[in-house]
């Protein structure tokens, strides 16, 4: 299971496909599985990355209060960490 260490704790993500990246972000109280219906078809043309926000799904909360700034920082750290990784096959 892929996780990224961020300021908000460990963040789970699921990758599929290859090509230009498309990051899929769920709504509050949901998780990466919200995109199961579309991630497969998108992965035929793109590198899809479905994320569990901190405190949701398989991601940790990290002991900090969640606000928009923390989510933005966690997402930026996740994306930066994935920048050099190859697409899944």
Secondary structure, 3 states (H helix, E strand, C coil): CCEEEECCEEEEEEEECCCCEEEEECCCCCCHHHHHHHHHHHHCCCEEEEECCCCCCCCCCCCCCCCHHHHHHHHHHHHHHHCCCCCCC
